Amino acid sequence: MSPAGRGAESGFSLVAVMAGMTIMLVLMAAAMPTWKYVVQNEREQELYFRGDAIASAIERYQKKNGGTLPPSLAVLVKGKFLRQPYADPMVKDGKWKFLKPGEVVVPRTAGQRLPGRAVPSPAPRSGMVGARNDSEAPFVGVVSTNTDESLRVMNGQDHYDQWVFVAGRPRFLGKDGPPIPPGGNAGVPTPAATPPPAQPQTK
């Protein structure tokens, strides 16, 4: 083969390699959002599993201890109400926001971009996962401190810091679930409306 032929073949091979690399880069760029979705989906499922496990453990602890609230995750683990002191999978440090009695999370209104707030608003008290919550104060539930928008909806809320895992409150995952009850104390179900008294029937 002449030098000119070898040069043309070499040039063709280089073009083919470049084209192949370009296609691979395009495919990788297209796959990145899908992979991000997969990772977020797995963490979201884990958030619901762990939060629900903690709230259920508090309910069992209260049932066994005459309504007394636990002071820490470690107490729940020690009493075998909880398998382990689960961390918040949505944040790097794994620390939950521990909700105290009387503290509620106010749901966002439509179009609101700011994160929901807890009322009353005490000093931040994130729990030290794996040991205890930092105040060793009784708590009724946990909520993530991650303010990102969620893929799913829980109790009508689509941001992670609104997924409230509280003893005595419903924890319905899905768009058709009940919204967070307005007002009331965390851990205390909103009382049902009292039906009007029956009127005597007249003949």
Long-range contacts (C-beta under 8 A, 24 or more apart in sequence): 37-151, 40-151, 41-151, 43-89, 43-90, 44-90, 44-150, 44-151, 44-152, 44-160, 46-89, 47-88, 47-89, 47-90, 47-144, 47-160, 47-163, 48-152, 48-154, 48-163, 48-171, 48-173, 50-86, 50-87, 50-88, 50-89, 51-142, 51-143, 51-144, 51-163, 51-165, 51-171, 52-165, 52-171, 53-82, 53-83, 53-86, 54-82, 54-86, 54-141, 54-142, 54-165, 55-141, 55-142, 55-165, 55-166, 55-167, 55-169, 55-171, 56-167, 57-81, 57-82, 58-139, 58-140, 58-141, 58-167, 58-187, 59-167, 59-168, 62-167, 68-138, 69-101, 69-138, 69-139, 69-140, 69-187, 70-138, 70-139, 71-132, 71-133, 71-136, 71-137, 71-138, 71-139, 72-127, 72-131, 72-132, 72-133, 72-136, 73-127, 73-129, 73-130, 73-132, 73-133, 74-131, 74-132, 85-129, 85-130, 85-131, 86-129, 87-129, 87-130, 88-129, 88-142, 88-144, 88-145, 88-146, 90-144, 90-145, 90-146, 90-148, 90-160, 91-144, 91-145, 91-146, 93-126, 94-129, 94-130, 95-126, 95-127, 95-128, 95-129, 95-145, 96-126, 96-127, 96-129, 96-133, 96-142, 96-143, 96-144, 96-145, 97-124, 97-125, 97-126, 97-127, 97-142, 97-143, 97-144, 97-145, 97-161, 98-125, 98-126, 98-127, 98-133, 98-135, 98-137, 98-139, 98-141, 98-142, 99-139, 99-140, 99-141, 99-142, 99-143, 99-164, 99-166, 99-186, 99-187, 100-125, 100-137, 100-138, 100-139, 100-140, 100-186, 101-138, 101-139, 101-140, 101-185, 101-186, 101-187, 102-185, 102-186, 103-140, 103-185, 103-186, 104-183, 104-184, 104-185, 104-186, 105-143, 105-161, 105-162, 105-164, 105-180, 105-186, 107-156, 107-157, 107-162, 107-179, 107-180, 107-182, 108-157, 108-159, 108-162, 115-147, 115-159, 115-161, 116-159, 116-161, 116-162, 140-166, 140-167, 140-168, 140-186, 140-187, 141-165, 141-166, 141-167, 141-169, 141-186, 141-187, 153-177, 155-179, 155-180, 156-180
